[in-house]
Every structure is written in structure tokens, then in C-alpha cells.
Amino acid sequence: MRRELLARLSILLAAGFFSSAGFFVGFLDMNVWAILFWRSLFALGLTSLFITMQPARFTLLHLDWPAILAAVSSAAATIAFIPSLRLTSVANVAVIHGALPLITVVLSGLIRDERICRRTISLCVLVAVGTIVIFAGSTTSGTRLAGDGLALMMTIFMAVMTIAFKRSHLMSVLPMVALSNAIAMMGGAIMAPSLALDGKQALIVSCFALFQISFGLILYARGARLLPPPETALLSLCEMPLSALWAWLAFDQRPTLQTILGGGIVLAAVIAHLTVPKGRIVPTEE
């Protein structure tokens, strides 16, 4: 019982750390590609340090193909994620990302050629409705609409990463995270018009990498090992309101009515998916 309680606390703390992305990006006065580069560089350094502290550190360096696909997908998600925080509201990004569990189920069913139960399809329709409501609130601004689109792309890439890593035989997530950060760092270096960084910005971006990536990842990994996946996903949904809360408190960035309404629809669908007993999924006939 005590281990499960600590595991739940770890997941909740991880959600808190993950939700800090918009908070840190809001304080960084540099172009998004420079943010991507420095955040990934610091995260790569911290992840590499954690790898060297592992007893079987050399065996961790051997990546299989699913882990490589997961790393590429994670890097693509990061490359979409950072600009989305500048183009649209943090609340919109968080709410769209909240659909990850259902999107993962649908993509997994399509990839594995499985028939998805009607309940899941119905919930996906609800998520689509909620997402459309959120996008409708951004139609007056092409910039916000682009940000919402990037947030949706980020969520799809995260779903691909989740599916790919589940097929990997790696015992640790650290090598995949290190490769992901290396790829994202190179992407930032190529796209950034300038990589200039002063002492204050260096401190903020290093804290960004430390808290949002390193601490969040470690706590999430520890908690997820001891809890069923549905419970882990359900507790992780705390990231959605927390992301909006930090942006509101720090920058007075209040969610729009469409974001609240659409987010409520998405949240209800995901919670129903995670808590209501699932229908049986069977392979499709040839």
C-alpha cells in the first residue's frame, strides 16, 4: 500500500514538473529554435550524467529499432511543442495534449490491424468534437491556429513514441531520451537565427531542462513501474489544468471559453476511456 501511494505521488509530482514547460518558455527572451537547442543540450547533458551513474551503463547504449523510432518521434514532438507554446495559449496546448491516451489507442489499433470497439470510437469522436471547439476559438488568428495545429502534431508524435517504445526491449528510457534530445538539439541548431545566451537565460533554460525533463522523467518512470497503465494515464491528466494554472498565475494568460468547453469535452472522454471497463478488441478478419 505504501509503495502504491508513493508511486501515485511520483506520478502527480511528475505531472507538476511536466506542466512547467509553458512557465519556463514564458520567461525566456529568445527565439524558439534557440530555446529548443539550449533546452535539448542541457537535457542531453543531464540525461548522459544519469546514464553514467547506472551500473550497466554500457549496455544502455545499445538501441533497438523501436527505441530509435521512439527517439525520432519524441524529437519531432519536441520540435512541434516548443513553437506551439509561443503561437497559441499554454491552455490550448495542454488540452490538446490531454487527448494522448485515446490517440495512442487508435494509432495502436490501426498499426496492429485490430478492430477498435465502438465505445472507443465514440470517445474518439468526442475528443474530435472537443478539439474542433478549441480550434474554433483560434480561427480569428492564423498564428493561434498554427499553434493549435503544432500541438496536435506533437500529440500524434507522442502517441507514436509511446507505441514504439512499448515494442522496444530496452530496460531503461534514458538512452531513448538522450538520442531524442540530441536530434532535437541539432534541429534547433539548424533552424535558429541566433544561439546567443546570457547568464540569466542560461539559468532559466537549465532549470527548464532539469525540472521539466529530468526530474519529471525520473519520477514518472518510477511511478509507472508500480501502477497499472490506466491509473498512470489518469493521474498524468493533472498536467492539463496545472499547465493552464501556471500560465494564468505567471502571465495572466486566461483560457478562453472555447478552450474551457473543448477541454472539458476532451477531459471527459479521456477519463471515461481510462475508468470505464473496455470492450474487447479483436483482430480484423483477412
Order of alpha helices (4+ residues) and beta strands (2+ residues): alpha-alpha-alpha-alpha-alpha-alpha-beta-alpha-alpha-alpha-alpha-alpha-alpha-alpha-alpha-beta
